[in-house]
Amino acid sequence: MIYMVVDSSKVKRIVEETFPLSGLDCPDCALKVEKAIKKIPGVKDAAVNFAASNLNLKYDPSLSLHDTVFSRIRDFGYEVGPPESIGQVTPEKKPFWLSGKHARIVLASAVPLALGGILQLTSGLNLASISLYIVTILLAGYRPVRSSISSIRSFTFDMNVLMTFAVIGAAILGQWAEGATVMFLYSFGIMLEAYTMDKTRHAIHGLIEITPNHATVKIDGGTKITPVEDLHIGDIVIVKPGERIPVDGRVVYGRSSVNQAAITGESLPITKDIGDAVYAGTLNHEGYIEVSISKLYKDTTIAHIIHLVEDAQAKKAPSQQFIGRFSAYYTPIVISIAFAIAIIPPILGESFTTWFYRALVLLVISCPCALIISTPVSIASAIGAASKNGVLIKGGSHLEVAGQVSSIVFDKTGTLTSGQLEVTDIVPLNGYSEDEIIKITSALESKSEHPVADAIVDYGKSKGLEFPETDSFQSLPGRGLKGKIGGIVYYAGSPRLFSEIELVDPEVDPLIYAMQRDGKTVFMLGTENEFLGLVAVADSLRRGAKSTIKQLRRLGISNIIMLTGDNKDTAEEISKQIGIDDYRAELLPEDKVVEIENISRQYGRVAMIGDGINDAPAISRADVGIAMGAVGSDTALETADIALMGGELGNIPYTINLSRRTLRIIKQNVAASIVVKIAFVGLAVLGIATLWMAVFADTGISILVILNGMRLFSSSPPLREGSI
């Protein structure tokens, strides 16, 4: 990506690239790398995404930055890859102890450590055993020491610096065995932490891996196998039964059922006919289909989802921000205490060796790695689990708030109902025929994007009617439509619209009320002077609506409210069928915003579920905005806080429950990290804790909080219709 920036009357290019990183095991380390890169001349901005393990870099391309930036990253002990490898399918991974040079070196360092220990036990500490311990320190400590040097240069004191000082201090005190053990345990712990975090990242990128690398493309006289990155919009791709669809596009030949679970989380295959959209990574079942490509492979829906998931994981939740602020004060305080312990008692006549050793132990245990990593790993796992089940959560803050809502507000049409409206009644008035009513109404509605418009237009087309031309068309939000046909101004809309233009017929009202009591939506057609007729449409409940309301009540959410622009009778009928006690009817878009504000003041945090476009003002005003059926809709993906890709209502209670579980696990991780730290600080001051015990405790609790957070990724999928 290239930006044009005006600076001092000169136009400069700024290139933006994203590079994959490997070896990141701590958010503090990611921040340290980010700060160091930002200081490089020519770098305009840098952001290290710890959860996604990549670097987003903006820089002046006139400068040779790649070698400088890459070298700085490697100085910290991490590896960086080329930008083109972002989003590519990765090969099957080897076991982690064979996956990298560093892992093999760390494991190899255990050999001289063990030999040194055996030699010391049999013949005491001598030159041979000390030499073996030094080999262990050099092998296991190469990467941490190199990283600590870079950290000192950037005036940051991380775990690598503290560990290096501790090992040097142990060597000064003659504690060679302990120093070697500390360095081995620390390096081995880093390796395990990197591995467990990589498992979380790899699980998300597994979405990419289900997308084929190649596609069968139709050409003149036959077919050819082509890499997906070489495909162009408009190419025709052949997808046989049992194959995964390699690109986003539309079916131009054939018919089949497609499993879209990878994107939408839907458990059942969806039938695809000519003209229907299909998505990369979804599985074609029994039919042969040909697909016309509509998006390049880098712009596919699944690539977009993964990009948004990675961005979401980089956004800090409130609890994560608190931990960051806490750590900023915590670490300097503990380091100051360690310095005081090493200096003050010896000044007062105590043993320097004893108190210097205790200070080293305190330094080792002071680094808050487990505390810092406790929240982001849980957030990353939860967002990854949600995306796997067809729910896109746009950031940690939205995930947290979703678990704190006390009220849930639903839009009606297209959310609680299927949105598949059908014409049920046509009532001619004043001598007009049914065909005339449908022709005129369809002519007006054909220029509207409202779901009711589609139902009426489809009905007119099914009867083979031709619609007249409409001039001076005007949409009247929340009320209806206005247009001129053959020089006559016609209105089509709700009874409210005709009240506003003061066209009233007492004989029509009973007909309207009767149809509304049956849950139908009534549209009136007329001119400024007379009624032409009535058109009624009906909607069916969305699959899973009733069970979703039951699940929400089981989660303790009692304030469930439906908002609709429909009349009160229709709203009451639908709410009774679904099991909702409270509803607000005959609302304009701006009225829904007011209702959201009132509900928020009365009950607290509120979530609003709608289609992401028509209900955008209300969704934006809610504490959490949830868009239904966002697959294929870039607008919904970009604007909603949470997007239900397949429109499964069962994903709503699933998301709330997942959020609550995430908050519980974050609290568990934070509590465990703080308790262990406080305990070992006390043990260090009392002289009970040793260096290796401190390293074991720090590394152990870090791995435990990672594993505890990773439990969220394997959380149970949402309940579907029929589960209750």
DOFIRO-264856 format. One record per residue (C-alpha): x, y, z; residue in three letters. Coordinates in steps of 0.001 Angstrom, whole numbers, padded with zeros to 6 digits. Layout:
        px        py        pz   residu
         X         Y         Z      ALA
...
This chain:
        px        py        pz   residu
    000000    000000    000000      MET
    001336    003447   -000898      ILE
    000281    006766    000650      TYR
    000996    010231   -000760      MET
    001899    012656    002005      VAL
    002455    016386    001608      VAL
    005387    017584    003722      ASP
    006934    021068    003421      SER
    005511    021514   -000077      SER
    007065    018218   -001204      LYS
    005148    015093   -002067      VAL
    006606    012014   -000398      LYS
    005609    008422   -000768      ARG
    005042    006312    002301      ILE
    004961    002566    001830      VAL
    002995    000364    004225      GLU
    003883   -003308    004541      GLU
    003112   -006087    007000      THR
    005814   -008582    007980      PHE
    005291   -011863    009861      PRO
    007331   -012285    013050      LEU
    008255   -015504    014831      SER
    009314   -016130    018408      GLY
    007170   -013449    020087      LEU
    006119   -014865    023445      ASP
    005347   -011768    025517      CYS
    003337   -008556    024905      PRO
    006060   -006602    026695      ASP
    008611   -007961    024206      CYS
    006381   -006905    021317      ALA
    006123   -003385    022732      LEU
    009899   -003259    023174      LYS
    010470   -004192    019517      VAL
    007880   -001652    018396      GLU
    009537    001188    020312      LYS
    012970    000289    018938      ALA
    011758    000219    015319      ILE
    009974    003567    015661      LYS
    013307    005182    016526      LYS
    014877    004136    013203      ILE
    015268    007192    010906      PRO
    012838    006972    008004      GLY
    010241    004903    009848      VAL
    006985    006852    009921      LYS
    005094    004420    012111      ASP
    005389    000862    013404      ALA
    002899   -001396    015168      ALA
    003682   -004892    016439      VAL
    000568   -007051    016785      ASN
    001481   -009572    019474      PHE
   -001596   -011765    019039      ALA
   -001155   -012043    015263      ALA
    002677   -011963    015515      SER
    003264   -009449    012749      ASN
    004720   -005995    012193      LEU
    002874   -003259    010325      ASN
    005449   -000788    009039      LEU
    005053    002605    007361      LYS
    008273    004022    005965      TYR
    009895    006214    003342      ASP
    010856    003876    000453      PRO
    013742    006109   -000580      SER
    015644    004723    002420      LEU
    016984    001176    002644      SER
    015059    000099    005680      LEU
    014565   -003629    005276      HIS
    018080   -004581    006337      ASP
    018047   -002055    009199      THR
    014618   -003058    010486      VAL
    015224   -006782    010057      PHE
    018586   -006502    011810      SER
    017029   -004628    014739      ARG
    014341   -007298    015097      ILE
    016909   -010104    015020      ARG
    018982   -008278    017633      ASP
    016082   -008871    020004      PHE
    016144   -012570    019151      GLY
    013129   -012744    016835      TYR
    012822   -013687    013190      GLU
    010996   -011766    010453      VAL
    009637   -012966    007123      GLY
    008787   -011299    003799      PRO
    005452   -009446    003512      PRO
    004236   -011742    000725      GLU
    004152   -014644    003177      SER
    001350   -012964    005143      ILE
   -001872   -014830    004457      GLY
   -000216   -017650    002515      GLN
   -000934   -021292    003205      VAL
    001747   -022655    005505      THR
    003132   -026181    005301      PRO
    002414   -028746    007970      GLU
    004494   -027958    011026      LYS
    007104   -030228    012534      LYS
    007130   -031025    016276      PRO
    008113   -027835    018113      PHE
    011418   -029258    019393      TRP
    012457   -029789    015757      LEU
    010861   -026673    014273      SER
    013711   -024218    014787      GLY
    017426   -023900    015348      LYS
    016927   -022113    018665      HIS
    014703   -024873    020064      ALA
    017253   -027528    019182      ARG
    020083   -025524    020785      ILE
    018096   -025053    024011      VAL
    017342   -028759    024202      LEU
    020992   -029579    023463      ALA
    022093   -027345    026355      SER
    020476   -029813    028751      ALA
    023255   -032311    028000      VAL
    026216   -030304    029433      PRO
    023965   -029206    032310      LEU
    023231   -032813    033223      ALA
    026868   -033856    032797      LEU
    028046   -030938    034921      GLY
    025585   -031877    037649      GLY
    026706   -035515    037648      ILE
    030372   -034484    037719      LEU
    029773   -032067    040610      GLN
    027959   -034755    042613      LEU
    030766   -037279    042113      THR
    033885   -035114    042406      SER
    032701   -031685    043562      GLY
    032727   -028345    041788      LEU
    035853   -028253    039654      ASN
    037113   -026778    036397      LEU
    035490   -029528    034308      ALA
    032030   -029109    035846      SER
    032323   -025304    035695      ILE
    033246   -025569    032006      SER
    030135   -027673    031336      LEU
    027965   -025140    033165      TYR
    029501   -022326    031088      ILE
    028678   -024272    027898      VAL
    025073   -024567    029094      THR
    024921   -020827    029814      ILE
    026366   -019951    026392      LEU
    024066   -022323    024464      LEU
    020836   -021590    026333      ALA
    021620   -017929    026974      GLY
    022791   -016790    023552      TYR
    019414   -015477    022467      ARG
    018353   -013928    025829      PRO
    021737   -012230    026262      VAL
    021651   -010834    022724      ARG
    018146   -009553    023331      SER
    019136   -008040    026676      SER
    021923   -006057    025005      ILE
    019382   -004573    022563      SER
    017039   -003835    025464      SER
    019729   -001997    027416      ILE
    020527    000068    024328      ARG
    016866    001128    024166      SER
    016763    001785    027939      PHE
    014196   -000936    028672      THR
    014570   -003537    031400      PHE
    012739   -006692    030444      ASP
    012993   -010287    031588      MET
    016022   -010944    029375      ASN
    017978   -008156    031084      VAL
    016976   -009307    034552      LEU
    017841   -012924    033767      MET
    021220   -011985    032306      THR
    022076   -009948    035416      PHE
    020926   -012821    037623      ALA
    023147   -015373    035849      VAL
    026144   -013026    035867      ILE
    025527   -012392    039567      GLY
    025316   -016125    040261      ALA
    028624   -016628    038467      ALA
    030233   -013835    040517      ILE
    029025   -015579    043668      LEU
    030375   -018908    042412      GLY
    026885   -020399    042008      GLN
    027676   -021951    038617      TRP
    025211   -024819    038863      ALA
    022382   -022497    039814      GLU
    023294   -019979    037126      GLY
    023326   -022655    034418      ALA
    020058   -024166    035681      THR
    018414   -020736    035712      VAL
    019435   -019972    032128      MET
    018315   -023382    030868      PHE
    014933   -023216    032639      LEU
    014382   -019671    031401      TYR
    015227   -020466    027767      SER
    013199   -023664    027872      PHE
    010255   -021706    029301      GLY
    010541   -019081    026562      ILE
    010461   -021871    023992      MET
    007321   -023377    025541      LEU
    005606   -019979    025787      GLU
    006375   -019238    022136      ALA
    005045   -022650    021175      TYR
    001774   -022302    023092      THR
    001157   -018802    021715      MET
    001975   -020042    018218      ASP
   -000683   -022717    018647      LYS
   -003280   -019995    019213      THR
   -002118   -017998    016190      ARG
   -001887   -021091    014017      HIS
   -005449   -022088    014901      ALA
   -006727   -018774    013500      ILE
   -004578   -019012    010391      HIS
   -005986   -022499    009893      GLY
   -008855   -020669    008192      LEU
   -006432   -019716    005428      ILE
   -005076   -023233    005152      GLU
   -008454   -024627    004099      ILE
   -008364   -022444    000982      THR
   -006888   -024297   -002026      PRO
   -003595   -023069   -003494      ASN
   -004679   -023808   -007063      HIS
   -007864   -023667   -009103      ALA
   -009117   -025377   -012254      THR
   -009815   -022572   -014733      VAL
   -011828   -022881   -017953      LYS
   -009968   -021785   -021066      ILE
   -010681   -022107   -024772      ASP
   -010619   -025771   -025626      GLY
   -010216   -027118   -022102      GLY
   -009014   -026313   -018590      THR
   -005765   -025536   -016790      LYS
   -004541   -025606   -013195      ILE
   -003658   -022081   -012040      THR
   -002292   -020726   -008723      PRO
   -005012   -018738   -006943      VAL
   -002824   -015619   -006850      GLU
   -002773   -015593   -010674      ASP
   -006554   -015636   -011079      LEU
   -008414   -012590   -012397      HIS
   -011903   -011249   -011817      ILE
   -014247   -012796   -014373      GLY
   -012313   -016055   -014774      ASP
   -014471   -019173   -014676      ILE
   -013367   -021741   -012092      VAL
   -014529   -025377   -012074      ILE
   -015361   -026888   -008678      VAL
   -016055   -030619   -008600      LYS
   -017932   -032537   -005871      PRO
   -015885   -032798   -002679      GLY
   -013557   -029915   -003571      GLU
   -013165   -026656   -001683      ARG
   -014049   -023463   -003516      ILE
   -010807   -021517   -004121      PRO
   -012240   -018020   -004653      VAL
   -015173   -015718   -003954      ASP
   -017604   -015573   -006845      GLY
   -021027   -016453   -008206      ARG
   -022315   -019701   -009623      VAL
   -022741   -019454   -013397      VAL
   -023409   -023127   -014102      TYR
   -024666   -026060   -012076      GLY
   -026312   -026572   -008725      ARG
   -024941   -027953   -005472      SER
   -025003   -027700   -001688      SER
   -022077   -025941   -000050      VAL
   -020831   -026219    003525      ASN
   -020059   -022651    004657      GLN
   -019175   -023519    008263      ALA
   -015640   -022165    007886      ALA
   -017058   -018659    007416      ILE
   -020567   -018594    008850      THR
   -020441   -021371    011447      GLY
   -023615   -022860    009930      GLU
   -023788   -026587    010531      SER
   -025999   -027395    007537      LEU
   -024994   -027055    003861      PRO
   -026612   -024278    001821      ILE
   -028042   -024943   -001634      THR
   -026377   -022841   -004328      LYS
   -028037   -022150   -007688      ASP
   -026999   -020027   -010643      ILE
   -026455   -016442   -009477      GLY
   -025800   -017354   -005840      ASP
   -022628   -016166   -004130      ALA
   -020005   -018661   -002941      VAL
   -016925   -018070   -000825      TYR
   -013315   -019220   -000778      ALA
   -012604   -022062    001631      GLY
   -016159   -023431    001647      THR
   -016749   -027070    000728      LEU
   -018718   -028109   -002358      ASN
   -020731   -031252   -001668      HIS
   -022334   -033398   -004342      GLU
   -022778   -031138   -007381      GLY
   -020582   -029851   -010209      TYR
   -020519   -026050   -010387      ILE
   -018729   -023343   -012339      GLU
   -017942   -020096   -010541      VAL
   -017213   -016657   -011990      SER
   -014578   -014940   -009832      ILE
   -015732   -011709   -008173      SER
   -012738   -011015   -005891      LYS
   -008993   -011539   -006060      LEU
   -007595   -014112   -003637      TYR
   -006192   -011436   -001298      LYS
   -009613   -009752   -001098      ASP
   -011746   -012813   -000389      THR
   -014228   -012819    002455      THR
   -012160   -015302    004456      ILE
   -009003   -013189    004030      ALA
   -010988   -010126    005113      HIS
   -012275   -011959    008182      ILE
   -008785   -013063    009213      ILE
   -007470   -009519    008770      HIS
   -010278   -008147    010946      LEU
   -009711   -010874    013558      VAL
   -006023   -009982    013755      GLU
   -006842   -006294    014065      ASP
   -009391   -007122    016767      ALA
   -006809   -009065    018737      GLN
   -004459   -006083    018608      ALA
   -007075   -003771    020153      LYS
   -006629   -003675    023900      LYS
   -009562   -004450    026158      ALA
   -010122   -002285    029266      PRO
   -008701   -005011    031531      SER
   -005638   -005277    029283      GLN
   -005107   -001518    029441      GLN
   -005326   -001683    033235      PHE
   -002720   -004449    033364      ILE
   -000422   -002356    031175      GLY
   -000736    000641    033512      ARG
   -000247   -001583    036559      PHE
    002918   -003137    035114      SER
    004356    000276    034308      ALA
    004452    001054    038056      TYR
    004961   -002469    039373      TYR
    008259   -003350    037657      THR
    010227   -000183    038588      PRO
    009039   -000470    042196      ILE
    010197   -004069    042527      VAL
    013555   -003286    040834      ILE
    014037   -000428    043300      SER
    013262   -002790    046174      ILE
    015801   -005306    044810      ALA
    018430   -002567    044586      PHE
    017705   -001511    048172      ALA
    017956   -005122    049382      ILE
    021369   -005486    047742      ALA
    022739   -002225    049190      ILE
    021126   -001340    052531      ILE
    021666   -004544    054589      PRO
    025395   -004767    053717      PRO
    025791   -001102    054736      ILE
    024261   -002068    058084      LEU
    026798   -004866    058492      GLY
    024901   -007832    057003      GLU
    026490   -010319    054586      SER
    026829   -008818    051107      PHE
    026735   -012258    049459      THR
    023517   -013249    051198      THR
    021599   -010061    050417      TRP
    023018   -009689    046914      PHE
    021748   -013206    046145      TYR
    018321   -012358    047567      ARG
    018234   -009261    045379      ALA
    019008   -011394    042320      LEU
    016119   -013720    043169      VAL
    013814   -010731    043555      LEU
    014917   -009369    040180      LEU
    014103   -012671    038484      VAL
    010661   -012918    039999      ILE
    009857   -009205    039496      SER
    009249   -009316    035725      CYS
    005451   -009416    035287      PRO
    005424   -011630    032161      CYS
    002576   -013850    033362      ALA
    000557   -010822    034451      LEU
    001010   -009030    031135      ILE
    000219   -012089    029033      ILE
   -002783   -013157    031144      SER
   -005297   -010946    029321      THR
   -004220   -010834    025638      PRO
   -003947   -014614    025316      VAL
   -007493   -014983    026656      SER
   -008828   -012246    024370      ILE
   -007028   -013735    021352      ALA
   -008340   -017229    022068      SER
   -011917   -016036    022569      ALA
   -011927   -013959    019365      ILE
   -010425   -016907    017485      GLY
   -013037   -019299    018888      ALA
   -015828   -016909    017944      ALA
   -014556   -016540    014363      SER
   -014414   -020331    014074      LYS
   -018111   -020427    014949      ASN
   -019226   -017677    012587      GLY
   -018982   -014697    014951      VAL
   -016634   -011806    014164      LEU
   -015805   -009756    017284      ILE
   -014082   -006492    016378      LYS
   -011968   -006062    019523      GLY
   -011342   -007006    023130      GLY
   -013394   -004071    024434      SER
   -016492   -005269    022543      HIS
   -015914   -008804    023807      LEU
   -015800   -007587    027409      GLU
   -018860   -005357    027103      VAL
   -020891   -008168    025505      ALA
   -020604   -010116    028739      GLY
   -021731   -007119    030782      GLN
   -024959   -006235    028950      VAL
   -028140   -006295    030979      SER
   -030520   -005649    028062      SER
   -030745   -006985    024529      ILE
   -032714   -005176    021840      VAL
   -033753   -006868    018598      PHE
   -034870   -005343    015352      ASP
   -037819   -007339    013992      LYS
   -037668   -007681    010212      THR
   -034693   -009721    009056      GLY
   -033549   -010358    012620      THR
   -036254   -012113    014620      LEU
   -038141   -012827    011419      THR
   -036677   -014344    008281      SER
   -037167   -011197    006219      GLY
   -038600   -013374    003430      GLN
   -041880   -011536    003041      LEU
   -044729   -012754    000840      GLU
   -047838   -011014   -000404      VAL
   -050838   -012531    001398      THR
   -053740   -010171    000638      ASP
   -054720   -007632   -002031      ILE
   -057826   -005564   -001333      VAL
   -058982   -003343   -004282      PRO
   -060920   -000178   -003431      LEU
   -062906    002416   -005361      ASN
   -063262    000328   -008516      GLY
   -059583   -000512   -009070      TYR
   -058491   -004052   -009963      SER
   -055860   -006227   -008224      GLU
   -053550   -006020   -011249      ASP
   -053740   -002214   -011288      GLU
   -052876   -002053   -007596      ILE
   -049903   -004410   -008005      ILE
   -048635   -002596   -011132      LYS
   -048602    000823   -009477      ILE
   -047336   -000416   -006106      THR
   -044574   -002463   -007773      SER
   -043558    000510   -009940      ALA
   -042983    002553   -006776      LEU
   -041471   -000258   -004706      GLU
   -039039   -001248   -007481      SER
   -037035    001867   -006605      LYS
   -036897    000991   -002895      SER
   -034487   -001299   -001029      GLU
   -036901   -002216    001769      HIS
   -037603   -005981    002227      PRO
   -041320   -005319    001707      VAL
   -040512   -003816   -001692      ALA
   -038848   -007024   -002865      ASP
   -041868   -009088   -001841      ALA
   -044315   -006885   -003760      ILE
   -042107   -006572   -006851      VAL
   -041484   -010337   -006934      ASP
   -045211   -010945   -006692      TYR
   -045852   -008593   -009608      GLY
   -043189   -010290   -011721      LYS
   -044605   -013733   -010907      SER
   -047935   -012608   -012410      LYS
   -046160   -011398   -015569      GLY
   -047171   -007769   -015081      LEU
   -045272   -004871   -016668      GLU
   -044631   -001907   -014408      PHE
   -045132    001694   -015613      PRO
   -042327    004265   -015459      GLU
   -042043    006310   -012269      THR
   -040920    009939   -012106      ASP
   -040096    012213   -009173      SER
   -039571    009232   -006877      PHE
   -039113    010064   -003200      GLN
   -038467    007762   -000236      SER
   -040222    008771    002976      LEU
   -038189    006968    005715      PRO
   -040316    005004    008138      GLY
   -043521    005880    006292      ARG
   -043432    004838    002634      GLY
   -042862    006090   -000901      LEU
   -044025    008826   -003241      LYS
   -043796    009003   -007014      GLY
   -045445    010290   -010174      LYS
   -046877    007862   -012762      ILE
   -048587    009204   -015881      GLY
   -048671    012674   -014360      GLY
   -050468    011486   -011211      ILE
   -048792    011525   -007771      VAL
   -049146    008207   -005936      TYR
   -048351    007273   -002344      TYR
   -047571    003782   -001057      ALA
   -046889    003163    002586      GLY
   -048134    002737    006126      SER
   -051380    004124    007546      PRO
   -049238    006797    009238      ARG
   -048268    008179    005814      LEU
   -051892    008636    004776      PHE
   -052726    010238    008116      SER
   -049973    012768    007408      GLU
   -051434    013642    003996      ILE
   -054899    013720    005656      GLU
   -056417    011011    003486      LEU
   -058762    009039    005748      VAL
   -061565    006548    005040      ASP
   -063331    005113    008132      PRO
   -064477    002084    006118      GLU
   -060849    001088    005407      VAL
   -059706    001051    009027      ASP
   -061481   -002202    010033      PRO
   -059853   -004020    007095      LEU
   -056422   -002790    008183      ILE
   -056958   -003740    011825      TYR
   -058155   -007220    010906      ALA
   -055038   -007978    008858      MET
   -052709   -006428    011450      GLN
   -054205   -008616    014188      ARG
   -053070   -011599    012128      ASP
   -049488   -010340    012234      GLY
   -049496   -008964    008708      LYS
   -047898   -005717    007561      THR
   -050344   -003589    005572      VAL
   -049330   -001182    002813      PHE
   -051824    001318    001462      MET
   -051870    002695   -002072      LEU
   -053524    005949   -002985      GLY
   -053333    009373   -004544      THR
   -053725    012687   -002778      GLU
   -057504    012300   -003115      ASN
   -058505    008615   -002883      GLU
   -057445    005100   -001872      PHE
   -056718    002534   -004573      LEU
   -056315   -000479   -002334      GLY
   -054426   -002396    000340      LEU
   -051542   -004861    000043      VAL
   -050691   -007102    003013      ALA
   -047437   -009023    003428      VAL
   -046422   -011500    006108      ALA
   -043101   -012642    007463      ASP
   -042156   -015922    009108      SER
   -040124   -016299    012283      LEU
   -036410   -016832    011810      ARG
   -035196   -020333    012586      ARG
   -033935   -020448    016151      GLY
   -035715   -017278    017336      ALA
   -037681   -018960    020133      LYS
   -034759   -021036    021432      SER
   -032497   -017972    021358      THR
   -034831   -016041    023643      ILE
   -034960   -019048    026003      LYS
   -031165   -019278    026090      GLN
   -030831   -015562    026803      LEU
   -033238   -015846    029722      ARG
   -031243   -018811    031054      ARG
   -028173   -016570    030964      LEU
   -030034   -014176    033261      GLY
   -030927   -011499    030707      ILE
   -034499   -010543    031508      SER
   -034698   -007264    029566      ASN
   -035303   -008454    025995      ILE
   -037007   -005861    023810      ILE
   -038113   -005771    020169      MET
   -038074   -002562    018123      LEU
   -039964   -002291    014854      THR
   -041402    000188    012429      GLY
   -044452   -002055    012077      ASP
   -047787   -001358    013717      ASN
   -048548   -002380    017301      LYS
   -050808   -005297    016387      ASP
   -048179   -006927    014178      THR
   -045478   -006271    016779      ALA
   -047628   -007773    019524      GLU
   -048368   -010905    017472      GLU
   -044702   -011511    016620      ILE
   -043526   -010856    020182      SER
   -046079   -013363    021537      LYS
   -044946   -016028    019093      GLN
   -041290   -015564    020049      ILE
   -041731   -015059    023779      GLY
   -040711   -011409    024126      ILE
   -042607   -009424    026741      ASP
   -041626   -005917    025713      ASP
   -041815   -004295    022296      TYR
   -041848   -000793    020802      ARG
   -043750   -000361    017520      ALA
   -044219    002220    014760      GLU
   -040694    003561    015183      LEU
   -038761    005634    012678      LEU
   -034958    005096    012501      PRO
   -034394    008122    014723      GLU
   -037021    006831    017175      ASP
   -035024    003608    017598      LYS
   -031996    005637    018667      VAL
   -034095    007410    021304      VAL
   -035415    004054    022543      GLU
   -031874    002661    022832      ILE
   -030902    005700    024920      GLU
   -033951    005275    027164      ASN
   -033284    001551    027645      ILE
   -029636    002270    028439      SER
   -030587    004823    031091      ARG
   -033165    002486    032621      GLN
   -031304   -000855    032591      TYR
   -027603   -000164    031948      GLY
   -025465   -001628    029167      ARG
   -027480   -002593    026086      VAL
   -026786   -004640    022960      ALA
   -028647   -003944    019709      MET
   -029059   -006622    017035      ILE
   -030057   -005595    013518      GLY
   -029062   -005955    009879      ASP
   -026075   -003620    010216      GLY
   -027256   -001154    007555      ILE
   -030904   -000117    007995      ASN
   -030490   -000082    011768      ASP
   -027056    001522    011711      ALA
   -027964    004556    013903      PRO
   -029418    002387    016678      ALA
   -026624   -000180    016409      ILE
   -024038    002594    016672      SER
   -025729    004090    019731      ARG
   -025869    000782    021647      ALA
   -022995   -000277    023900      ASP
   -022554   -003290    021611      VAL
   -023835   -003294    018025      GLY
   -024416   -006714    016469      ILE
   -025018   -007156    012731      ALA
   -026936   -010168    011406      MET
   -025900   -012151    008344      GLY
   -022738   -010164    007609      ALA
   -021210   -012703    005202      VAL
   -020648   -010972    001884      GLY
   -021489   -007567    003341      SER
   -018420   -005349    003616      ASP
   -020542   -002607    005195      THR
   -021734   -004824    008043      ALA
   -018232   -006181    008589      LEU
   -016791   -002691    008895      GLU
   -019498   -000953    010939      THR
   -020665   -003495    013519      ALA
   -018901   -004220    016809      ASP
   -019856   -007875    016407      ILE
   -020964   -009524    013156      ALA
   -022888   -012801    012947      LEU
   -021549   -014069    009636      MET
   -024293   -016591    008884      GLY
   -027148   -014800    010615      GLY
   -027533   -017582    013214      GLU
   -029505   -016215    016176      LEU
   -028031   -018970    018350      GLY
   -024702   -017171    018092      ASN
   -026012   -014331    020278      ILE
   -026283   -016268    023573      PRO
   -023112   -018120    022566      TYR
   -021232   -014817    022243      THR
   -022513   -013486    025560      ILE
   -021608   -016730    027324      ASN
   -018155   -016741    025655      LEU
   -017592   -013170    026819      SER
   -018505   -014058    030392      ARG
   -016184   -017078    030331      ARG
   -013404   -014862    028980      THR
   -013846   -012370    031809      LEU
   -013768   -015201    034369      ARG
   -010583   -016669    032900      ILE
   -008907   -013242    032762      ILE
   -009687   -012761    036457      LYS
   -008313   -016231    037224      GLN
   -005118   -015516    035299      ASN
   -004567   -012101    036875      VAL
   -005247   -013423    040381      ALA
   -002903   -016394    039945      ALA
   -000133   -014182    038515      SER
   -000336   -011640    041329      ILE
   -000538   -014255    044110      VAL
    002527   -016111    042818      VAL
    004475   -012863    042412      LYS
    003649   -011637    045919      ILE
    004443   -015040    047420      ALA
    007860   -015251    045767      PHE
    008715   -011640    046525      VAL
    008167   -012496    050183      GLY
    010148   -015724    049910      LEU
    012983   -013875    048141      ALA
    013235   -011241    050895      VAL
    013240   -013954    053558      LEU
    015958   -015857    051711      GLY
    013840   -018987    051202      ILE
    013453   -018809    047399      ALA
    016368   -019706    045146      THR
    017126   -018456    041650      LEU
    015986   -021625    039922      TRP
    012810   -021699    042002      MET
    012065   -018120    040969      ALA
    012608   -018932    037268      VAL
    010514   -022070    037535      PHE
    007690   -020148    039202      ALA
    007783   -017275    036703      ASP
    007949   -019514    033632      THR
    005479   -021994    035073      GLY
    002787   -019429    035843      ILE
    003275   -017846    032406      SER
    002646   -021177    030694      ILE
   -000313   -021916    032972      LEU
   -002078   -018626    032175      VAL
   -001482   -019217    028447      ILE
   -002947   -022722    028628      LEU
   -005864   -021467    030730      ASN
   -006594   -018762    028163      GLY
   -006281   -021219    025285      MET
   -009180   -023213    026748      ARG
   -011452   -020593    025234      LEU
   -010417   -021541    021726      PHE
   -011840   -025018    022198      SER
   -015048   -023720    023767      SER
   -018319   -025418    022889      SER
   -020036   -024260    019687      PRO
   -023332   -022399    019910      PRO
   -026572   -024294    020292      LEU
   -028632   -024527    017111      ARG
   -032373   -024846    016614      GLU
   -033576   -028078    018151      GLY
   -030947   -028128    020892      SER
   -033441   -026916    023465      ILE
